[in-house]
Protein backbone atom coordinates (compact mmCIF):
# COMPACT_ATOMS: atom_id res chain seq x y z
CA UNK A 1 0.00 0.00 0.00
CA UNK A 2 1.21 3.49 -0.83
CA UNK A 3 2.41 5.15 2.39
CA UNK A 4 1.06 8.54 1.33
CA UNK A 5 -2.60 7.55 1.23
CA UNK A 6 -2.22 4.95 4.00
CA UNK A 7 -1.33 7.67 6.50
CA UNK A 8 -4.24 9.81 5.32
CA UNK A 9 -6.64 6.87 5.56
CA UNK A 10 -5.32 6.02 9.02
CA UNK A 11 -5.74 9.64 10.15
CA UNK A 12 -9.42 9.64 9.15
CA UNK A 13 -9.96 6.31 10.94
CA UNK A 14 -8.37 7.76 14.06
CA UNK A 15 -10.67 10.79 13.86
CA UNK A 16 -13.70 8.49 13.61
CA UNK A 17 -12.43 6.45 16.57
CA UNK A 18 -11.90 9.60 18.66
CA UNK A 19 -15.47 10.77 18.01
CA UNK A 20 -16.90 7.29 18.73
CA UNK A 21 -15.01 6.87 21.99
CA UNK A 22 -15.78 10.43 23.07
CA UNK A 23 -19.53 10.14 22.47
CA UNK A 24 -20.33 6.46 22.97
CA UNK A 25 -18.05 5.71 25.92
CA UNK A 26 -17.23 9.04 27.58
CA UNK A 27 -20.50 10.91 26.98
CA UNK A 28 -18.87 13.99 25.40
CA UNK A 29 -21.79 14.85 23.13
CA UNK A 30 -21.59 18.52 24.11
CA UNK A 31 -17.94 18.66 23.05
CA UNK A 32 -18.43 16.98 19.66
CA UNK A 33 -21.90 18.35 18.94
CA UNK A 34 -21.63 21.92 20.20
CA UNK A 35 -18.17 23.17 21.22
CA UNK A 36 -16.12 21.75 18.34
CA UNK A 37 -18.61 22.85 15.61
CA UNK A 38 -18.57 26.40 16.97
CA UNK A 39 -14.77 26.41 17.06
CA UNK A 40 -14.63 24.94 13.53
CA UNK A 41 -16.93 27.60 12.06
CA UNK A 42 -14.94 30.43 13.68
CA UNK A 43 -11.64 28.88 12.55
CA UNK A 44 -12.97 28.50 9.01
CA UNK A 45 -14.19 32.11 8.76
CA UNK A 46 -11.06 33.60 10.33
CA UNK A 47 -8.71 31.37 8.34
CA UNK A 48 -10.55 32.05 5.07
CA UNK A 49 -10.42 35.81 5.70
CA UNK A 50 -6.72 35.77 6.61
CA UNK A 51 -5.75 33.77 3.53
CA UNK A 52 -7.77 36.02 1.22
CA UNK A 53 -6.31 39.16 2.77
CA UNK A 54 -2.80 37.74 2.48
CA UNK A 55 -3.31 37.09 -1.22
CA UNK A 56 -5.00 40.47 -1.74
CA UNK A 57 -1.99 42.26 -0.24
CA UNK A 58 0.47 40.37 -2.45
CA UNK A 59 1.95 42.53 -5.16
CA UNK A 60 1.82 41.51 -8.83
CA UNK A 61 5.11 42.54 -10.43
CA UNK A 62 4.18 41.32 -13.90
CA UNK A 63 1.10 41.25 -16.10
CA UNK A 64 0.72 37.47 -16.34
CA UNK A 65 -2.77 36.50 -17.54
CA UNK A 66 -2.93 32.99 -18.95
CA UNK A 67 -4.44 33.17 -22.42
CA UNK A 68 -5.84 30.66 -24.86
CA UNK A 69 -6.81 32.87 -27.76
CA UNK A 70 -5.79 35.72 -30.04
CA UNK A 71 -4.95 38.94 -28.20
CA UNK A 72 -6.33 42.28 -29.33
CA UNK A 73 -3.84 44.00 -31.62
CA UNK A 74 -4.53 45.42 -35.07
CA UNK A 75 -8.13 46.33 -35.99
CA UNK A 76 -8.29 43.79 -38.83
CA UNK A 77 -7.19 40.88 -36.61
CA UNK A 78 -10.10 39.25 -34.79
CA UNK A 79 -9.38 38.83 -31.09
CA UNK A 80 -10.86 36.43 -28.54
CA UNK A 81 -12.76 38.52 -25.98
CA UNK A 82 -13.02 35.72 -23.38
CA UNK A 83 -9.91 33.55 -23.74
CA UNK A 84 -7.72 36.63 -24.16
CA UNK A 85 -9.72 39.37 -22.42
CA UNK A 86 -8.83 42.96 -23.18
CA UNK A 87 -11.46 44.67 -21.00
CA UNK A 88 -12.82 44.21 -17.48
CA UNK A 89 -16.01 42.78 -18.95
CA UNK A 90 -14.01 40.12 -20.74
CA UNK A 91 -12.22 39.24 -17.49
CA UNK A 92 -15.57 38.92 -15.67
CA UNK A 93 -16.95 36.67 -18.42
CA UNK A 94 -13.82 34.53 -18.35
CA UNK A 95 -13.97 34.19 -14.56
CA UNK A 96 -17.65 33.28 -14.73
CA UNK A 97 -17.10 30.41 -17.15
CA UNK A 98 -14.02 29.32 -15.23
CA UNK A 99 -15.91 29.06 -11.94
CA UNK A 100 -19.19 27.70 -13.30
CA UNK A 101 -17.99 25.33 -16.05
CA UNK A 102 -14.26 24.74 -15.28
CA UNK A 103 -13.43 26.04 -18.76
CA UNK A 104 -9.65 25.63 -18.49
CA UNK A 105 -9.93 22.10 -17.06
CA UNK A 106 -12.10 21.14 -20.04
CA UNK A 107 -9.12 21.97 -22.26
CA UNK A 108 -6.75 19.87 -20.18
CA UNK A 109 -4.86 17.31 -22.27
CA UNK A 110 -2.76 14.26 -21.48
CA UNK A 111 0.27 13.31 -23.55
CA UNK A 112 0.88 9.67 -24.46
CA UNK A 113 3.34 7.86 -26.68
CA UNK A 114 1.73 5.59 -29.28
CA UNK A 115 3.16 2.13 -30.12
CA UNK A 116 4.59 3.57 -33.33
CA UNK A 117 6.54 6.17 -31.32
CA UNK A 118 4.40 9.14 -32.22
CA UNK A 119 3.17 11.48 -29.50
CA UNK A 120 -0.51 12.32 -29.21
CA UNK A 121 -2.56 14.50 -26.89
CA UNK A 122 -5.93 13.38 -25.56
CA UNK A 123 -8.57 15.53 -23.89
CA UNK A 124 -9.16 14.38 -20.31
CA UNK A 125 -12.90 14.69 -20.57
CA UNK A 126 -13.50 12.29 -17.65
CA UNK A 127 -11.45 14.37 -15.23
CA UNK A 128 -13.42 17.48 -16.22
CA UNK A 129 -16.75 15.66 -15.96
CA UNK A 130 -16.11 14.08 -12.54
CA UNK A 131 -14.52 17.24 -11.13
CA UNK A 132 -17.56 19.23 -12.22
CA UNK A 133 -19.89 16.61 -10.77
CA UNK A 134 -17.93 16.52 -7.51
CA UNK A 135 -18.14 20.26 -6.92
CA UNK A 136 -21.79 20.56 -7.90
CA UNK A 137 -22.93 17.56 -5.86
CA UNK A 138 -20.99 18.82 -2.86
CA UNK A 139 -22.70 22.18 -3.28
CA UNK A 140 -26.12 20.52 -3.53
CA UNK A 141 -25.44 18.44 -0.41
CA UNK A 142 -24.54 21.59 1.53
CA UNK A 143 -27.69 23.38 0.37
CA UNK A 144 -29.83 20.33 1.10
CA UNK A 145 -28.68 20.39 4.73
CA UNK A 146 -30.37 23.77 5.13
CA UNK A 147 -33.46 21.92 6.33
CA UNK A 148 -31.57 21.14 9.55
CA UNK A 149 -30.93 24.82 10.25
CA UNK A 150 -33.91 26.73 8.85
CA UNK A 151 -37.52 26.57 9.99
CA UNK A 152 -39.61 26.95 7.92
CA UNK A 153 -37.56 25.81 4.94
CA UNK A 154 -37.52 28.42 2.11
CA UNK A 155 -39.16 27.38 -1.14
CA UNK A 156 -35.94 27.24 -3.28
CA UNK A 157 -34.46 24.69 -0.88
CA UNK A 158 -37.66 22.62 -0.99
CA UNK A 159 -37.57 22.57 -4.79
CA UNK A 160 -33.89 21.57 -4.77
CA UNK A 161 -34.59 18.73 -2.35
CA UNK A 162 -37.50 17.45 -4.43
CA UNK A 163 -35.30 17.39 -7.54
CA UNK A 164 -32.50 15.64 -5.67
CA UNK A 165 -34.82 12.99 -4.22
CA UNK A 166 -37.20 12.35 -7.13
CA UNK A 167 -36.24 8.65 -7.15
CA UNK A 168 -38.02 6.72 -4.44
CA UNK A 169 -37.48 3.04 -3.66
CA UNK A 170 -38.99 2.43 -0.25
CA UNK A 171 -38.24 4.73 2.66
CA UNK A 172 -36.41 7.03 2.99
CA UNK A 173 -36.20 8.45 -0.52
CA UNK A 174 -32.87 8.19 -2.33
CA UNK A 175 -30.73 11.34 -2.36
CA UNK A 176 -28.88 11.36 -5.67
CA UNK A 177 -26.35 13.99 -4.62
CA UNK A 178 -25.08 11.90 -1.68
CA UNK A 179 -24.30 8.86 -3.82
CA UNK A 180 -22.92 11.04 -6.62
CA UNK A 181 -20.57 12.73 -4.14
CA UNK A 182 -19.39 9.35 -2.91
CA UNK A 183 -18.78 8.12 -6.47
CA UNK A 184 -16.91 11.22 -7.64
CA UNK A 185 -14.62 11.20 -4.60
CA UNK A 186 -13.89 7.53 -5.28
CA UNK A 187 -13.04 8.37 -8.92
CA UNK A 188 -10.64 11.17 -7.91
CA UNK A 189 -8.93 8.83 -5.44
CA UNK A 190 -8.60 5.97 -7.95
CA UNK A 191 -7.20 8.39 -10.53
CA UNK A 192 -4.47 9.52 -8.14
CA UNK A 193 -3.57 5.94 -7.35
CA UNK A 194 -3.91 4.40 -10.83
CA UNK A 195 -2.09 6.95 -13.00
CA UNK A 196 1.69 6.70 -12.35
CA UNK A 197 2.46 10.34 -13.13
CA UNK A 198 -0.32 11.59 -10.85
CA UNK A 199 0.59 9.10 -8.12
CA UNK A 200 4.22 10.27 -8.19
CA UNK A 201 3.36 13.92 -7.47
CA UNK A 202 0.53 13.21 -5.00
CA UNK A 203 1.18 13.96 -1.35
CA UNK A 204 -0.54 12.82 1.83
CA UNK A 205 -2.17 16.25 1.94
CA UNK A 206 -3.83 15.42 -1.40
CA UNK A 207 -5.35 12.19 -0.11
CA UNK A 208 -6.45 13.42 3.33
CA UNK A 209 -9.31 15.69 2.15
CA UNK A 210 -10.51 12.96 -0.22
CA UNK A 211 -10.75 10.44 2.62
CA UNK A 212 -12.30 13.07 4.88
CA UNK A 213 -14.99 14.00 2.34
CA UNK A 214 -15.54 10.30 1.64
CA UNK A 215 -16.03 9.79 5.39
CA UNK A 216 -18.53 12.65 5.51
CA UNK A 217 -20.53 11.24 2.60
CA UNK A 218 -20.34 7.65 3.88
CA UNK A 219 -21.45 8.47 7.43
CA UNK A 220 -24.25 10.66 6.05
CA UNK A 221 -25.53 7.83 3.84
CA UNK A 222 -25.06 5.25 6.62
CA UNK A 223 -27.11 7.11 9.21
CA UNK A 224 -29.79 8.00 6.64
CA UNK A 225 -30.39 4.50 5.30
CA UNK A 226 -28.98 2.07 7.86
CA UNK A 227 -28.27 3.47 11.34
CA UNK A 228 -31.66 5.25 11.63
CA UNK A 229 -30.73 7.98 14.09
CA UNK A 230 -33.27 10.14 15.90
CA UNK A 231 -33.78 12.75 13.17
CA UNK A 232 -36.00 14.92 15.36
CA UNK A 233 -33.35 15.15 18.09
CA UNK A 234 -30.63 15.78 15.50
CA UNK A 235 -32.62 18.61 13.92
CA UNK A 236 -33.31 20.06 17.36
CA UNK A 237 -29.58 20.13 18.01
CA UNK A 238 -28.59 21.64 14.64
CA UNK A 239 -31.34 24.24 14.84
CA UNK A 240 -30.23 25.02 18.38
CA UNK A 241 -26.70 25.68 17.11
CA UNK A 242 -27.87 28.54 14.90
CA UNK A 243 -30.47 29.87 17.35
CA UNK A 244 -28.26 29.43 20.46
CA UNK A 245 -30.96 27.41 22.22
CA UNK A 246 -29.40 24.00 22.74
CA UNK A 247 -31.41 20.93 23.76
CA UNK A 248 -30.83 18.99 26.96
CA UNK A 249 -27.96 16.53 27.32
CA UNK A 250 -30.46 13.66 27.47
CA UNK A 251 -31.82 14.66 24.06
CA UNK A 252 -28.30 14.87 22.62
CA UNK A 253 -27.44 11.40 23.89
CA UNK A 254 -30.42 9.92 22.04
CA UNK A 255 -29.11 10.88 18.61
CA UNK A 256 -26.39 8.24 18.23
CA UNK A 257 -22.60 8.28 17.90
CA UNK A 258 -22.60 8.01 14.07
CA UNK A 259 -24.13 11.49 13.93
CA UNK A 260 -21.32 12.93 16.02
CA UNK A 261 -18.70 11.18 13.89
CA UNK A 262 -20.30 12.85 10.87
CA UNK A 263 -20.30 16.26 12.58
CA UNK A 264 -16.71 15.78 13.75
CA UNK A 265 -15.59 15.04 10.18
CA UNK A 266 -17.30 18.22 8.99
CA UNK A 267 -15.66 20.21 11.80
CA UNK A 268 -12.21 18.90 10.91
CA UNK A 269 -12.81 19.74 7.24
CA UNK A 270 -13.80 23.30 8.15
CA UNK A 271 -10.65 23.81 10.22
CA UNK A 272 -8.45 22.18 7.59
CA UNK A 273 -10.00 24.00 4.62
CA UNK A 274 -8.36 27.47 4.80
CA UNK A 275 -4.85 26.06 5.13
CA UNK A 276 -5.05 23.46 2.38
CA UNK A 277 -5.28 23.26 -1.39
CA UNK A 278 -9.04 23.40 -1.01
CA UNK A 279 -8.64 27.18 -0.71
CA UNK A 280 -8.58 27.34 -4.50
CA UNK A 281 -12.29 28.02 -4.00
CA UNK A 282 -11.41 31.56 -2.92
CA UNK A 283 -7.95 31.84 -4.41
CA UNK A 284 -9.17 31.59 -7.99
CA UNK A 285 -10.69 35.06 -7.71
CA UNK A 286 -7.32 36.55 -6.70
CA UNK A 287 -5.20 34.64 -9.20
CA UNK A 288 -3.38 37.09 -11.52
CA UNK A 289 -3.38 34.47 -14.26
CA UNK A 290 -7.19 34.71 -14.32
CA UNK A 291 -8.22 38.15 -13.03
CA UNK A 292 -5.97 40.33 -15.20
CA UNK A 293 -6.70 41.66 -18.66
CA UNK A 294 -4.34 40.91 -21.54
CA UNK A 295 -3.86 44.57 -22.47
CA UNK A 296 -0.12 45.10 -22.07
CA UNK A 297 0.09 46.57 -25.58
CA UNK A 298 -2.30 49.37 -24.64
CA UNK A 299 -1.83 49.84 -20.89
CA UNK A 300 1.51 49.83 -19.13
CA UNK A 301 1.64 47.62 -16.04
CA UNK A 302 3.71 49.30 -13.33
CA UNK A 303 5.66 46.99 -11.07
CA UNK A 304 4.76 47.94 -7.46
CA UNK A 305 8.20 46.73 -6.34
CA UNK A 306 10.01 49.28 -8.49
CA UNK A 307 12.13 51.74 -6.54
CA UNK A 308 13.00 55.28 -7.73
CA UNK A 309 15.77 55.20 -10.34
CA UNK A 310 17.76 58.17 -11.61
CA UNK A 311 17.35 58.09 -15.39
CA UNK A 312 19.13 60.00 -18.15
CA UNK A 313 16.60 60.78 -20.86
CA UNK A 314 17.45 61.09 -24.55
CA UNK A 315 16.70 64.82 -24.43
CA UNK A 316 19.25 65.23 -21.66
CA UNK A 317 21.72 63.04 -23.56
CA UNK A 318 21.32 65.17 -26.67
CA UNK A 319 21.77 68.38 -24.70
CA UNK A 320 25.07 67.03 -23.35
CA UNK A 321 26.47 65.80 -26.68
CA UNK A 322 24.62 67.83 -29.35
CA UNK A 323 27.70 69.55 -30.77
CA UNK A 324 29.68 66.34 -31.02
CA UNK A 325 26.72 64.56 -32.61
CA UNK A 326 26.40 67.28 -35.24
CA UNK A 327 30.14 67.14 -35.95
CA UNK A 328 29.90 63.38 -36.36
CA UNK A 329 26.96 63.74 -38.76
CA UNK A 330 24.43 62.12 -36.42
CA UNK A 331 20.81 63.32 -36.62
CA UNK A 332 19.53 65.40 -33.69
CA UNK A 333 16.04 66.50 -32.72
CA UNK A 334 17.08 70.06 -31.93
CA UNK A 335 19.78 71.98 -33.73
CA UNK A 336 20.44 74.26 -30.77
C-alpha positions as CSV (number, residue, x, y, z in Angstrom):
1,X,0.0,0.0,0.0
2,X,1.2,3.5,-0.8
3,X,2.4,5.1,2.4
4,X,1.1,8.5,1.3
5,X,-2.6,7.6,1.2
6,X,-2.2,5.0,4.0
7,X,-1.3,7.7,6.5
8,X,-4.2,9.8,5.3
9,X,-6.6,6.9,5.6
10,X,-5.3,6.0,9.0
11,X,-5.7,9.6,10.2
12,X,-9.4,9.6,9.1
13,X,-10.0,6.3,10.9
14,X,-8.4,7.8,14.1
15,X,-10.7,10.8,13.9
16,X,-13.7,8.5,13.6
17,X,-12.4,6.5,16.6
18,X,-11.9,9.6,18.7
19,X,-15.5,10.8,18.0
20,X,-16.9,7.3,18.7
21,X,-15.0,6.9,22.0
22,X,-15.8,10.4,23.1
23,X,-19.5,10.1,22.5
24,X,-20.3,6.5,23.0
25,X,-18.1,5.7,25.9
26,X,-17.2,9.0,27.6
27,X,-20.5,10.9,27.0
28,X,-18.9,14.0,25.4
29,X,-21.8,14.8,23.1
30,X,-21.6,18.5,24.1
31,X,-17.9,18.7,23.0
32,X,-18.4,17.0,19.7
33,X,-21.9,18.3,18.9
34,X,-21.6,21.9,20.2
35,X,-18.2,23.2,21.2
36,X,-16.1,21.8,18.3
37,X,-18.6,22.8,15.6
38,X,-18.6,26.4,17.0
39,X,-14.8,26.4,17.1
40,X,-14.6,24.9,13.5
41,X,-16.9,27.6,12.1
42,X,-14.9,30.4,13.7
43,X,-11.6,28.9,12.6
44,X,-13.0,28.5,9.0
45,X,-14.2,32.1,8.8
46,X,-11.1,33.6,10.3
47,X,-8.7,31.4,8.3
48,X,-10.5,32.1,5.1
49,X,-10.4,35.8,5.7
50,X,-6.7,35.8,6.6
51,X,-5.7,33.8,3.5
52,X,-7.8,36.0,1.2
53,X,-6.3,39.2,2.8
54,X,-2.8,37.7,2.5
55,X,-3.3,37.1,-1.2
56,X,-5.0,40.5,-1.7
57,X,-2.0,42.3,-0.2
58,X,0.5,40.4,-2.4
59,X,1.9,42.5,-5.2
60,X,1.8,41.5,-8.8
61,X,5.1,42.5,-10.4
62,X,4.2,41.3,-13.9
63,X,1.1,41.2,-16.1
64,X,0.7,37.5,-16.3
65,X,-2.8,36.5,-17.5
66,X,-2.9,33.0,-19.0
67,X,-4.4,33.2,-22.4
68,X,-5.8,30.7,-24.9
69,X,-6.8,32.9,-27.8
70,X,-5.8,35.7,-30.0
71,X,-5.0,38.9,-28.2
72,X,-6.3,42.3,-29.3
73,X,-3.8,44.0,-31.6
74,X,-4.5,45.4,-35.1
75,X,-8.1,46.3,-36.0
76,X,-8.3,43.8,-38.8
77,X,-7.2,40.9,-36.6
78,X,-10.1,39.3,-34.8
79,X,-9.4,38.8,-31.1
80,X,-10.9,36.4,-28.5
81,X,-12.8,38.5,-26.0
82,X,-13.0,35.7,-23.4
83,X,-9.9,33.5,-23.7
84,X,-7.7,36.6,-24.2
85,X,-9.7,39.4,-22.4
86,X,-8.8,43.0,-23.2
87,X,-11.5,44.7,-21.0
88,X,-12.8,44.2,-17.5
89,X,-16.0,42.8,-18.9
90,X,-14.0,40.1,-20.7
91,X,-12.2,39.2,-17.5
92,X,-15.6,38.9,-15.7
93,X,-17.0,36.7,-18.4
94,X,-13.8,34.5,-18.4
95,X,-14.0,34.2,-14.6
96,X,-17.7,33.3,-14.7
97,X,-17.1,30.4,-17.1
98,X,-14.0,29.3,-15.2
99,X,-15.9,29.1,-11.9
100,X,-19.2,27.7,-13.3
101,X,-18.0,25.3,-16.1
102,X,-14.3,24.7,-15.3
103,X,-13.4,26.0,-18.8
104,X,-9.7,25.6,-18.5
105,X,-9.9,22.1,-17.1
106,X,-12.1,21.1,-20.0
107,X,-9.1,22.0,-22.3
108,X,-6.7,19.9,-20.2
109,X,-4.9,17.3,-22.3
110,X,-2.8,14.3,-21.5
111,X,0.3,13.3,-23.5
112,X,0.9,9.7,-24.5
113,X,3.3,7.9,-26.7
114,X,1.7,5.6,-29.3
115,X,3.2,2.1,-30.1
116,X,4.6,3.6,-33.3
117,X,6.5,6.2,-31.3
118,X,4.4,9.1,-32.2
119,X,3.2,11.5,-29.5
120,X,-0.5,12.3,-29.2
121,X,-2.6,14.5,-26.9
122,X,-5.9,13.4,-25.6
123,X,-8.6,15.5,-23.9
124,X,-9.2,14.4,-20.3
125,X,-12.9,14.7,-20.6
126,X,-13.5,12.3,-17.7
127,X,-11.5,14.4,-15.2
128,X,-13.4,17.5,-16.2
129,X,-16.7,15.7,-16.0
130,X,-16.1,14.1,-12.5
131,X,-14.5,17.2,-11.1
132,X,-17.6,19.2,-12.2
133,X,-19.9,16.6,-10.8
134,X,-17.9,16.5,-7.5
135,X,-18.1,20.3,-6.9
136,X,-21.8,20.6,-7.9
137,X,-22.9,17.6,-5.9
138,X,-21.0,18.8,-2.9
139,X,-22.7,22.2,-3.3
140,X,-26.1,20.5,-3.5
141,X,-25.4,18.4,-0.4
142,X,-24.5,21.6,1.5
143,X,-27.7,23.4,0.4
144,X,-29.8,20.3,1.1
145,X,-28.7,20.4,4.7
146,X,-30.4,23.8,5.1
147,X,-33.5,21.9,6.3
148,X,-31.6,21.1,9.5
149,X,-30.9,24.8,10.3
150,X,-33.9,26.7,8.9
151,X,-37.5,26.6,10.0
152,X,-39.6,26.9,7.9
153,X,-37.6,25.8,4.9
154,X,-37.5,28.4,2.1
155,X,-39.2,27.4,-1.1
156,X,-35.9,27.2,-3.3
157,X,-34.5,24.7,-0.9
158,X,-37.7,22.6,-1.0
159,X,-37.6,22.6,-4.8
160,X,-33.9,21.6,-4.8
161,X,-34.6,18.7,-2.4
162,X,-37.5,17.5,-4.4
163,X,-35.3,17.4,-7.5
164,X,-32.5,15.6,-5.7
165,X,-34.8,13.0,-4.2
166,X,-37.2,12.4,-7.1
167,X,-36.2,8.7,-7.2
168,X,-38.0,6.7,-4.4
169,X,-37.5,3.0,-3.7
170,X,-39.0,2.4,-0.2
171,X,-38.2,4.7,2.7
172,X,-36.4,7.0,3.0
173,X,-36.2,8.4,-0.5
174,X,-32.9,8.2,-2.3
175,X,-30.7,11.3,-2.4
176,X,-28.9,11.4,-5.7
177,X,-26.3,14.0,-4.6
178,X,-25.1,11.9,-1.7
179,X,-24.3,8.9,-3.8
180,X,-22.9,11.0,-6.6
181,X,-20.6,12.7,-4.1
182,X,-19.4,9.4,-2.9
183,X,-18.8,8.1,-6.5
184,X,-16.9,11.2,-7.6
185,X,-14.6,11.2,-4.6
186,X,-13.9,7.5,-5.3
187,X,-13.0,8.4,-8.9
188,X,-10.6,11.2,-7.9
189,X,-8.9,8.8,-5.4
190,X,-8.6,6.0,-8.0
191,X,-7.2,8.4,-10.5
192,X,-4.5,9.5,-8.1
193,X,-3.6,5.9,-7.3
194,X,-3.9,4.4,-10.8
195,X,-2.1,6.9,-13.0
196,X,1.7,6.7,-12.4
197,X,2.5,10.3,-13.1
198,X,-0.3,11.6,-10.8
199,X,0.6,9.1,-8.1
200,X,4.2,10.3,-8.2
201,X,3.4,13.9,-7.5
202,X,0.5,13.2,-5.0
203,X,1.2,14.0,-1.3
204,X,-0.5,12.8,1.8
205,X,-2.2,16.3,1.9
206,X,-3.8,15.4,-1.4
207,X,-5.3,12.2,-0.1
208,X,-6.4,13.4,3.3
209,X,-9.3,15.7,2.2
210,X,-10.5,13.0,-0.2
211,X,-10.7,10.4,2.6
212,X,-12.3,13.1,4.9
213,X,-15.0,14.0,2.3
214,X,-15.5,10.3,1.6
215,X,-16.0,9.8,5.4
216,X,-18.5,12.7,5.5
217,X,-20.5,11.2,2.6
218,X,-20.3,7.6,3.9
219,X,-21.4,8.5,7.4
220,X,-24.2,10.7,6.1
221,X,-25.5,7.8,3.8
222,X,-25.1,5.3,6.6
223,X,-27.1,7.1,9.2
224,X,-29.8,8.0,6.6
225,X,-30.4,4.5,5.3
226,X,-29.0,2.1,7.9
227,X,-28.3,3.5,11.3
228,X,-31.7,5.3,11.6
229,X,-30.7,8.0,14.1
230,X,-33.3,10.1,15.9
231,X,-33.8,12.7,13.2
232,X,-36.0,14.9,15.4
233,X,-33.4,15.1,18.1
234,X,-30.6,15.8,15.5
235,X,-32.6,18.6,13.9
236,X,-33.3,20.1,17.4
237,X,-29.6,20.1,18.0
238,X,-28.6,21.6,14.6
239,X,-31.3,24.2,14.8
240,X,-30.2,25.0,18.4
241,X,-26.7,25.7,17.1
242,X,-27.9,28.5,14.9
243,X,-30.5,29.9,17.4
244,X,-28.3,29.4,20.5
245,X,-31.0,27.4,22.2
246,X,-29.4,24.0,22.7
247,X,-31.4,20.9,23.8
248,X,-30.8,19.0,27.0
249,X,-28.0,16.5,27.3
250,X,-30.5,13.7,27.5
251,X,-31.8,14.7,24.1
252,X,-28.3,14.9,22.6
253,X,-27.4,11.4,23.9
254,X,-30.4,9.9,22.0
255,X,-29.1,10.9,18.6
256,X,-26.4,8.2,18.2
257,X,-22.6,8.3,17.9
258,X,-22.6,8.0,14.1
259,X,-24.1,11.5,13.9
260,X,-21.3,12.9,16.0
261,X,-18.7,11.2,13.9
262,X,-20.3,12.9,10.9
263,X,-20.3,16.3,12.6
264,X,-16.7,15.8,13.8
265,X,-15.6,15.0,10.2
266,X,-17.3,18.2,9.0
267,X,-15.7,20.2,11.8
268,X,-12.2,18.9,10.9
269,X,-12.8,19.7,7.2
270,X,-13.8,23.3,8.1
271,X,-10.7,23.8,10.2
272,X,-8.4,22.2,7.6
273,X,-10.0,24.0,4.6
274,X,-8.4,27.5,4.8
275,X,-4.8,26.1,5.1
276,X,-5.0,23.5,2.4
277,X,-5.3,23.3,-1.4
278,X,-9.0,23.4,-1.0
279,X,-8.6,27.2,-0.7
280,X,-8.6,27.3,-4.5
281,X,-12.3,28.0,-4.0
282,X,-11.4,31.6,-2.9
283,X,-8.0,31.8,-4.4
284,X,-9.2,31.6,-8.0
285,X,-10.7,35.1,-7.7
286,X,-7.3,36.5,-6.7
287,X,-5.2,34.6,-9.2
288,X,-3.4,37.1,-11.5
289,X,-3.4,34.5,-14.3
290,X,-7.2,34.7,-14.3
291,X,-8.2,38.1,-13.0
292,X,-6.0,40.3,-15.2
293,X,-6.7,41.7,-18.7
294,X,-4.3,40.9,-21.5
295,X,-3.9,44.6,-22.5
296,X,-0.1,45.1,-22.1
297,X,0.1,46.6,-25.6
298,X,-2.3,49.4,-24.6
299,X,-1.8,49.8,-20.9
300,X,1.5,49.8,-19.1
301,X,1.6,47.6,-16.0
302,X,3.7,49.3,-13.3
303,X,5.7,47.0,-11.1
304,X,4.8,47.9,-7.5
305,X,8.2,46.7,-6.3
306,X,10.0,49.3,-8.5
307,X,12.1,51.7,-6.5
308,X,13.0,55.3,-7.7
309,X,15.8,55.2,-10.3
310,X,17.8,58.2,-11.6
311,X,17.4,58.1,-15.4
312,X,19.1,60.0,-18.1
313,X,16.6,60.8,-20.9
314,X,17.5,61.1,-24.5
315,X,16.7,64.8,-24.4
316,X,19.3,65.2,-21.7
317,X,21.7,63.0,-23.6
318,X,21.3,65.2,-26.7
319,X,21.8,68.4,-24.7
320,X,25.1,67.0,-23.3
321,X,26.5,65.8,-26.7
322,X,24.6,67.8,-29.3
323,X,27.7,69.6,-30.8
324,X,29.7,66.3,-31.0
325,X,26.7,64.6,-32.6
326,X,26.4,67.3,-35.2
327,X,30.1,67.1,-36.0
328,X,29.9,63.4,-36.4
329,X,27.0,63.7,-38.8
330,X,24.4,62.1,-36.4
331,X,20.8,63.3,-36.6
332,X,19.5,65.4,-33.7
333,X,16.0,66.5,-32.7
334,X,17.1,70.1,-31.9
335,X,19.8,72.0,-33.7
336,X,20.4,74.3,-30.8
